[in-house]
Amino acid sequence: MRFGYSDTCLAHDPGPRHPESSDRLRAIREGLKRKHGVEYVAADPADFERVGAIHDRGYLEDVRTFCAEGGGSWDPDTTAVEMTWDAALQSAGLACWAAREAVDGADGRETPFSLGRPPGHHAVYDDAMGFCFINNVAVAAQYALDELGCERVAIFDWDVHHGNGTQDIFYDRADVHFSSIHEGGLYPATGEIEETGEGDGEGTTLNVPMPSGSDDTDYMQALDDLIVPGIERFGPDLLLVSAGFDAHRHDPISRVRLSTEAYALMTDRVRKLDDTPLAFVLEGGYGLEVLAESVAMVHETFDGRQPMAEDGEVSDDVGETIDEIAAVHDLE
């Protein structure tokens, strides 16, 4: 794979005990050192106009001023320093790079993966939250629509937390399909089955809230029965994966029980989606060792490694959830 990366993203420092630390990127790069075919690519930061296509401009001015004055706690979870604004623009720029590479034909071993931070999927139109200031994947999706010739973009969020910001931004839009598989009831307590979009966007939001303890088998059944058919029916010109790795069984802040192999299995499913251009954008993942292993697993899947599914049965709770969602979205 080709990984978008910049040292600027290391300069965002929310504090020594904060889980979203620059050590996340360092761990990923260390884990990829031993892998074949890894390439790092620099990208320009997004400018104010590009992020202003997604976010309220008054809000963006407030964030820029907040950082210029030294930062601090925006909310109890979301902290900035002087360099956070630059890091956030760089992270959004890396996501746009990944979208452009995919649309331009980069696939297979050259599939793009944006390693930016701070992450973005909790940032709503006019506010920061959940460690996020600029919604990177949303900026990339809008960039693809505005400047890359795409008419329809799909975003699949597999972070264990619901991508409420991404949903919020595109909830009434017919040109962006947002699907999320996440732990139900976890922060930020959004992403219910009934949240399906509104107005022109009715039916373009597909949420799969999974019970605590869900495992690889449960997730793959949900992908096969819900996520993949939903994206295929939408027919996007580009698929962006909001790739968080905190659903791993050894991540410290969730109760979903995915193995590292699950990320290979999910990657394998999305890369076979009708030859749709595909790019990955980093979101969460806070156990450094398993974060590095899981990103490396995505890379190895594109480098020729065949995923290995475990034998298992879907839990009754997950089966009922899948049936309910399939009925709501007419995917039966």
C-alpha positions as CSV (number, residue, x, y, z in Angstrom):
1,M,0.0,0.0,0.0
2,R,0.9,3.6,-0.3
3,F,0.6,5.5,3.0
4,G,0.0,9.2,3.2
5,Y,2.0,10.6,6.1
6,S,3.4,13.8,7.5
7,D,5.4,14.6,10.6
8,T,3.1,17.6,11.1
9,C,0.5,15.2,12.4
10,L,2.9,14.4,15.3
11,A,2.8,18.0,16.6
12,H,-0.8,17.7,17.8
13,D,-0.3,16.8,21.5
14,P,-3.4,16.4,23.7
15,G,-1.3,15.5,26.8
16,P,0.6,12.6,28.3
17,R,-2.4,10.6,29.5
18,H,-4.6,11.2,26.4
19,P,-5.2,8.0,24.4
20,E,-5.1,9.9,21.0
21,S,-1.3,10.5,21.2
22,S,1.3,10.9,18.4
23,D,2.6,7.5,19.6
24,R,-0.2,6.0,17.5
25,L,1.5,7.0,14.3
26,R,4.9,6.1,15.5
27,A,3.6,2.6,16.4
28,I,2.1,2.1,13.0
29,R,5.3,3.1,11.2
30,E,7.3,0.9,13.5
31,G,5.0,-2.0,12.7
32,L,5.2,-1.4,9.0
33,K,9.0,-1.4,9.0
34,R,9.1,-5.2,8.6
35,K,6.5,-5.3,5.8
36,H,7.2,-5.6,2.1
37,G,6.1,-2.9,-0.3
38,V,5.3,-0.1,2.1
39,E,5.6,3.4,0.6
40,Y,5.1,6.8,2.3
41,V,3.9,9.8,0.4
42,A,3.7,13.4,1.5
43,A,0.7,15.5,0.7
44,D,-0.2,19.2,0.9
45,P,-2.5,20.2,3.8
46,A,-6.0,21.1,3.1
47,D,-6.7,24.8,2.8
48,F,-9.4,26.8,4.6
49,E,-11.7,26.8,1.5
50,R,-11.6,23.0,1.2
51,V,-12.4,22.3,4.9
52,G,-14.9,25.2,4.7
53,A,-16.9,23.2,2.1
54,I,-17.8,20.9,5.0
55,H,-17.6,22.9,8.2
56,D,-19.1,26.1,9.4
57,R,-16.6,28.9,8.7
58,G,-17.2,30.6,12.0
59,Y,-16.4,27.4,13.8
60,L,-13.2,26.9,11.8
61,E,-12.1,30.5,12.6
62,D,-12.8,29.8,16.3
63,V,-10.6,26.6,16.2
64,R,-7.8,28.5,14.3
65,T,-7.9,31.3,16.9
66,F,-8.1,28.8,19.8
67,C,-5.0,27.1,18.6
68,A,-3.1,30.3,17.8
69,E,-3.7,31.4,21.4
70,G,-2.2,28.2,22.8
71,G,-5.1,25.8,22.8
72,G,-6.5,24.0,25.8
73,S,-9.5,21.9,26.5
74,W,-12.2,22.4,23.9
75,D,-14.3,19.9,25.8
76,P,-13.4,17.2,28.4
77,D,-12.2,14.8,25.7
78,T,-10.9,17.1,23.0
79,T,-7.7,19.1,23.6
80,A,-5.7,21.4,21.3
81,V,-2.2,22.9,21.4
82,E,-0.8,25.7,19.1
83,M,0.1,23.2,16.4
84,T,-3.3,21.4,16.4
85,W,-4.7,23.6,13.6
86,D,-1.8,22.8,11.3
87,A,-2.0,19.1,12.1
88,A,-5.8,19.0,11.5
89,L,-5.4,20.7,8.1
90,Q,-2.6,18.3,7.3
91,S,-4.7,15.3,8.3
92,A,-7.5,16.5,6.1
93,G,-5.1,17.0,3.2
94,L,-3.8,13.5,3.5
95,A,-7.4,12.2,3.3
96,C,-7.9,14.2,0.2
97,W,-4.7,12.8,-1.2
98,A,-6.0,9.3,-0.6
99,A,-9.3,10.1,-2.4
100,R,-7.4,11.5,-5.4
101,E,-5.1,8.6,-5.7
102,A,-8.0,6.1,-5.6
103,V,-10.0,8.0,-8.2
104,D,-6.9,8.3,-10.4
105,G,-6.6,4.5,-10.5
106,A,-4.3,3.5,-7.6
107,D,-5.4,0.1,-6.5
108,G,-4.0,-3.3,-5.5
109,R,-0.6,-2.8,-3.9
110,E,-0.8,0.9,-4.5
111,T,-4.1,1.4,-2.7
112,P,-3.9,4.6,-0.6
113,F,-4.2,4.8,3.2
114,S,-4.1,8.2,4.9
115,L,-2.3,8.1,8.2
116,G,-3.4,11.4,9.6
117,R,-4.2,12.7,13.1
118,P,-6.1,14.1,14.8
119,P,-8.9,11.8,13.6
120,G,-12.1,13.3,12.2
121,H,-15.3,11.2,12.2
122,H,-16.8,12.8,15.4
123,A,-16.4,16.4,14.2
124,V,-19.8,17.7,13.2
125,Y,-20.6,20.7,10.9
126,D,-20.0,23.3,13.6
127,D,-18.2,21.7,16.5
128,A,-15.3,19.5,17.6
129,M,-15.8,16.5,19.8
130,G,-14.4,13.0,20.5
131,F,-10.7,14.0,19.8
132,C,-11.7,15.4,16.4
133,F,-11.6,18.9,15.0
134,I,-11.9,18.6,11.2
135,N,-13.8,15.7,9.7
136,N,-11.1,14.3,7.4
137,V,-13.2,11.7,5.5
138,A,-16.0,14.1,5.0
139,V,-13.6,16.7,3.6
140,A,-12.2,14.0,1.2
141,A,-15.7,13.0,0.1
142,Q,-16.7,16.5,-0.7
143,Y,-13.4,17.1,-2.5
144,A,-14.1,14.0,-4.6
145,L,-17.5,15.4,-5.5
146,D,-16.4,18.9,-6.2
147,E,-13.1,18.4,-7.9
148,L,-12.5,14.7,-8.9
149,G,-15.5,14.1,-11.1
150,C,-17.4,11.8,-8.7
151,E,-21.1,11.9,-8.6
152,R,-21.6,9.5,-5.7
153,V,-19.3,8.7,-2.8
154,A,-19.8,6.0,-0.2
155,I,-18.2,6.1,3.3
156,F,-17.9,2.9,5.4
157,D,-16.9,3.5,9.0
158,W,-15.7,0.4,10.9
159,D,-14.4,2.3,13.9
160,V,-15.9,0.9,17.1
161,H,-17.5,4.3,17.8
162,H,-20.2,5.6,15.6
163,G,-19.1,8.3,13.1
164,N,-21.7,10.8,14.2
165,G,-20.0,13.7,12.6
166,T,-19.8,12.1,9.2
167,Q,-23.5,11.1,9.5
168,D,-24.5,14.6,10.6
169,I,-22.8,16.3,7.7
170,F,-24.3,14.1,5.0
171,Y,-27.6,13.1,6.6
172,D,-29.8,14.9,4.1
173,R,-27.6,14.3,1.1
174,A,-28.4,11.9,-1.8
175,D,-24.9,11.9,-3.2
176,V,-23.1,10.4,-0.1
177,H,-23.9,7.0,1.4
178,F,-22.8,6.5,5.0
179,S,-22.6,3.1,6.6
180,S,-21.3,2.4,10.1
181,I,-20.7,-0.8,12.1
182,H,-20.0,0.1,15.7
183,E,-20.7,-1.0,19.3
184,G,-24.2,0.0,20.2
185,G,-24.6,2.4,23.1
186,L,-20.9,3.4,23.2
187,Y,-19.8,7.0,22.8
188,P,-21.3,9.2,21.3
189,A,-24.6,7.3,21.8
190,T,-25.7,7.8,18.2
191,G,-26.0,5.4,15.3
192,E,-29.3,3.7,16.0
193,I,-31.0,1.5,13.4
194,E,-33.7,4.1,12.9
195,E,-31.2,6.8,11.8
196,T,-31.5,6.3,8.0
197,G,-31.2,9.8,6.6
198,E,-33.8,12.5,5.9
199,G,-35.1,14.5,3.0
200,D,-33.0,13.8,-0.1
201,G,-30.8,11.6,2.0
202,E,-33.5,9.2,3.2
203,G,-32.1,5.7,3.0
204,T,-28.5,6.8,2.4
205,T,-27.5,6.2,6.1
206,L,-27.1,2.6,7.2
207,N,-26.2,2.0,10.9
208,V,-25.3,-1.4,12.3
209,P,-25.1,-1.1,16.1
210,M,-23.5,-4.3,17.4
211,P,-23.9,-5.8,20.8
212,S,-20.9,-5.8,23.2
213,G,-18.9,-9.0,22.8
214,S,-19.6,-9.3,19.0
215,D,-16.8,-11.2,17.3
216,D,-15.3,-11.8,13.8
217,T,-18.2,-14.1,12.7
218,D,-20.8,-11.5,13.8
219,Y,-19.1,-8.7,12.0
220,M,-18.6,-10.6,8.8
221,Q,-22.2,-11.6,8.7
222,A,-23.2,-8.0,9.1
223,L,-20.9,-7.0,6.3
224,D,-22.1,-9.7,3.9
225,D,-25.8,-9.2,4.6
226,L,-26.0,-5.4,5.2
227,I,-22.9,-3.2,4.5
228,V,-21.7,-4.7,1.2
229,P,-25.2,-5.0,-0.4
230,G,-26.0,-1.4,0.8
231,I,-22.9,0.0,-0.8
232,E,-23.4,-2.1,-4.0
233,R,-27.0,-0.8,-4.4
234,F,-25.8,2.8,-4.0
235,G,-23.2,2.4,-6.8
236,P,-20.5,4.8,-5.7
237,D,-17.8,6.3,-7.8
238,L,-15.5,6.1,-4.7
239,L,-15.5,4.2,-1.5
240,L,-13.7,5.7,1.6
241,V,-13.2,3.6,4.6
242,S,-13.1,5.4,8.0
243,A,-10.6,2.9,9.4
244,G,-10.6,2.8,13.1
245,F,-9.1,-0.2,14.9
246,D,-10.6,0.1,18.3
247,A,-13.0,-2.8,17.9
248,H,-10.0,-5.0,18.5
249,R,-10.4,-7.4,21.4
250,H,-7.3,-5.9,23.0
251,D,-8.1,-2.3,22.5
252,P,-8.6,-0.6,26.0
253,I,-11.7,1.4,25.3
254,S,-14.3,-1.0,23.7
255,R,-16.0,-4.3,24.4
256,V,-16.2,-5.7,20.8
257,R,-14.0,-8.8,20.4
258,L,-12.5,-8.6,16.9
259,S,-9.2,-10.3,16.2
260,T,-6.5,-8.8,14.1
261,E,-7.6,-11.2,11.3
262,A,-11.0,-9.5,11.2
263,Y,-9.4,-6.4,9.6
264,A,-8.0,-8.6,6.8
265,L,-11.5,-10.1,6.3
266,M,-13.2,-6.7,6.2
267,T,-10.5,-5.3,3.9
268,D,-11.0,-8.3,1.6
269,R,-14.7,-7.7,1.4
270,V,-14.5,-4.0,0.5
271,R,-11.7,-4.3,-2.0
272,K,-13.9,-6.6,-4.1
273,L,-16.8,-4.2,-4.4
274,D,-17.3,-3.9,-8.1
275,D,-13.9,-2.5,-8.8
276,T,-14.9,0.7,-7.0
277,P,-12.0,3.0,-6.3
278,L,-11.0,2.5,-2.7
279,A,-9.1,4.6,-0.1
280,F,-8.6,4.3,3.7
281,V,-8.5,7.1,6.2
282,L,-7.3,6.4,9.8
283,E,-9.7,7.0,12.6
284,G,-9.3,5.5,16.1
285,G,-7.4,2.6,17.7
286,Y,-5.7,3.1,21.1
287,G,-3.9,-0.1,21.9
288,L,-0.6,0.7,20.3
289,E,0.6,-2.8,19.6
290,V,-2.7,-4.1,18.2
291,L,-3.2,-0.8,16.2
292,A,0.1,-1.4,14.5
293,E,-0.7,-5.1,13.9
294,S,-4.1,-4.3,12.4
295,V,-2.9,-1.6,10.0
296,A,-0.2,-3.9,8.9
297,M,-2.8,-6.6,8.3
298,V,-4.7,-4.3,6.0
299,H,-1.5,-3.7,4.1
300,E,-0.7,-7.4,4.0
301,T,-4.1,-8.2,2.5
302,F,-3.2,-5.9,-0.5
303,D,0.2,-7.5,-0.6
304,G,-1.2,-10.9,-1.4
305,R,-1.9,-12.5,2.0
306,Q,-5.2,-14.5,2.0
307,P,-7.5,-13.8,5.0
308,M,-8.5,-16.7,7.2
309,A,-12.0,-16.8,8.6
310,E,-12.7,-18.6,11.9
311,D,-15.4,-21.1,12.2
312,G,-18.2,-19.8,14.3
313,E,-21.9,-19.1,14.6
314,V,-23.6,-15.7,14.6
315,S,-25.0,-14.9,18.0
316,D,-28.7,-14.7,18.4
317,D,-28.6,-11.0,19.3
318,V,-26.6,-10.2,16.2
319,G,-28.8,-12.3,14.0
320,E,-31.9,-10.4,15.2
321,T,-30.1,-7.1,14.7
322,I,-29.2,-8.0,11.1
323,D,-32.8,-9.1,10.3
324,E,-34.2,-5.9,11.7
325,I,-31.8,-3.7,9.7
326,A,-32.3,-5.7,6.6
327,A,-36.1,-5.1,6.9
328,V,-35.6,-1.4,7.5
329,H,-33.4,-1.0,4.4
330,D,-35.1,-3.6,2.2
331,L,-32.0,-5.7,1.9
332,E,-33.8,-9.0,2.5
